[in-house]
Amino acid sequence: MDLWFEKSLGDGLLAWEPLDQIKQHFLSAYVRNGKPEDMAVFMRHESEGRLHCEVKVYFPPASSVVANELGAEPCPRPSQDGLSLLAGAEESWSVLFQESAE
C-alpha cells in the first residue's frame, strides 16, 4: 500500500486557488465514497534551499482516482515532516501513517 501520488502546484504564493480547486474536487469524491478514513489529501510547502517554496499535494492509494483525474504522478509515501491535511478525516493520519508512529 505504498503507491501514493503527488502533484506540484508550483510557487506557494500562487497555489491557493489550485489548492481550493483540488479540495473541492476531492470532497465531492470523498462524500460520494462514504468518507472513508484512508481517503485524504495532504499538502506540504517544500523549499529545497530555494528562496520561494513549492507547494505539493499528496494523495494516498484510496484517493488514486482523484489523483489521476488531477494529473498527479505516482510517488512513494511522503514523510510526515511538514505535512498537513488539506482534506479528509483527521483519523487518516493514524490509518495512513501507522507504521511511522511505531
Kinemage of the C-alpha trace (Angstrom):
@kinemage 1
@onewidth
@group {chain A} dominant
@subgroup {mainchain}
@vectorlist {calphas} color= white
{ca met a 1} P 0.000 0.000 0.000
{ca asp a 2} L 2.940 2.305 -0.669
{ca leu a 3} L 1.888 3.777 -4.039
{ca trp a 4} L 0.936 7.355 -3.377
{ca phe a 5} L 0.531 10.227 -5.842
{ca glu a 6} L 1.903 13.766 -5.843
{ca lys a 7} L 1.163 16.915 -7.749
{ca ser a 8} L 3.284 20.042 -7.708
{ca leu a 9} L 1.359 23.301 -7.646
{ca gly a 10} L 4.419 25.488 -8.074
{ca asp a 11} L 5.117 28.681 -6.151
{ca gly a 12} L 3.485 28.761 -2.745
{ca leu a 13} L 2.330 32.339 -3.262
{ca leu a 14} L 0.235 31.286 -6.263
{ca ala a 15} L -1.008 27.899 -5.071
{ca trp a 16} L -4.101 28.891 -3.076
{ca glu a 17} L -6.550 28.802 -5.960
{ca pro a 18} L -5.407 25.375 -7.241
{ca leu a 19} L -5.443 24.090 -3.634
{ca asp a 20} L -9.060 25.164 -3.272
{ca gln a 21} L -9.978 23.506 -6.583
{ca ile a 22} L -8.270 20.261 -5.527
{ca lys a 23} L -10.017 20.348 -2.162
{ca gln a 24} L -13.444 20.843 -3.747
{ca his a 25} L -12.840 18.092 -6.327
{ca phe a 26} L -11.656 15.725 -3.596
{ca leu a 27} L -14.540 16.484 -1.210
{ca ser a 28} L -17.077 15.612 -3.885
{ca ala a 29} L -15.478 12.172 -4.394
{ca tyr a 30} L -14.923 11.742 -0.648
{ca val a 31} L -18.608 12.208 0.170
{ca arg a 32} L -19.665 10.022 -2.776
{ca asn a 33} L -17.480 7.209 -1.409
{ca gly a 34} L -18.855 7.400 2.133
{ca lys a 35} L -15.988 9.401 3.703
{ca pro a 36} L -13.506 6.539 4.177
{ca glu a 37} L -10.748 7.133 6.734
{ca asp a 38} L -7.989 6.159 4.292
{ca met a 39} L -9.081 8.722 1.693
{ca ala a 40} L -7.410 12.121 2.146
{ca val a 41} L -5.288 14.826 0.540
{ca phe a 42} L -2.162 16.170 2.237
{ca met a 43} L -0.026 19.166 1.378
{ca arg a 44} L 3.451 20.467 2.101
{ca his a 45} L 5.438 23.619 1.390
{ca glu a 46} L 8.856 22.484 0.160
{ca ser a 47} L 11.759 24.880 -0.313
{ca glu a 48} L 14.757 22.618 -1.016
{ca gly a 49} L 17.101 25.567 -0.454
{ca arg a 50} L 15.305 27.934 -2.841
{ca leu a 51} L 14.071 31.401 -1.950
{ca his a 52} L 10.424 30.554 -2.702
{ca cys a 53} L 8.715 27.379 -1.630
{ca glu a 54} L 6.847 24.975 -3.855
{ca val a 55} L 3.519 23.511 -2.782
{ca lys a 56} L 2.972 19.802 -3.331
{ca val a 57} L -0.151 17.792 -2.660
{ca tyr a 58} L -0.088 14.088 -1.841
{ca phe a 59} L -2.812 11.529 -2.381
{ca pro a 60} L -2.827 8.129 -0.629
{ca pro a 61} L -3.817 4.972 -2.551
{ca ala a 62} L -7.524 5.311 -1.642
{ca ser a 63} L -7.539 8.719 -3.365
{ca ser a 64} L -5.959 7.391 -6.575
{ca val a 65} L -8.993 8.088 -8.773
{ca val a 66} L -8.995 11.758 -7.736
{ca ala a 67} L -5.201 11.889 -8.100
{ca asn a 68} L -5.395 10.541 -11.650
{ca glu a 69} L -8.197 12.946 -12.569
{ca leu a 70} L -5.982 15.818 -11.420
{ca gly a 71} L -2.862 14.604 -13.228
{ca ala a 72} L -0.864 13.567 -10.147
{ca glu a 73} L 2.154 11.283 -10.587
{ca pro a 74} L 2.963 8.107 -8.618
{ca cys a 75} L 5.404 8.526 -5.733
{ca pro a 76} L 6.410 6.782 -2.510
{ca arg a 77} L 4.527 7.603 0.683
{ca pro a 78} L 5.740 11.040 1.877
{ca ser a 79} L 7.277 11.555 5.283
{ca gln a 80} L 5.051 13.252 7.841
{ca asp a 81} L 7.554 16.081 8.361
{ca gly a 82} L 5.880 19.360 7.432
{ca leu a 83} L 2.832 17.581 6.016
{ca ser a 84} L -0.639 18.950 6.716
{ca leu a 85} L -4.091 17.587 5.992
{ca leu a 86} L -5.789 19.521 3.190
{ca ala a 87} L -8.980 17.450 3.160
{ca gly a 88} L -10.289 14.231 4.658
{ca ala a 89} L -10.757 12.858 8.170
{ca glu a 90} L -8.276 13.568 10.971
{ca glu a 91} L -8.256 9.789 11.525
{ca ser a 92} L -6.480 9.399 8.187
{ca trp a 93} L -3.203 10.282 9.963
{ca ser a 94} L -3.278 7.161 12.123
{ca val a 95} L -4.657 4.965 9.344
{ca leu a 96} L -2.135 6.039 6.689
{ca phe a 97} L 0.943 6.605 8.828
{ca gln a 98} L 0.545 3.875 11.445
{ca glu a 99} L 3.939 2.317 10.650
{ca ser a 100} L 5.604 5.712 11.160
{ca ala a 101} L 4.127 6.026 14.648
{ca glu a 102} L 5.619 2.744 15.866
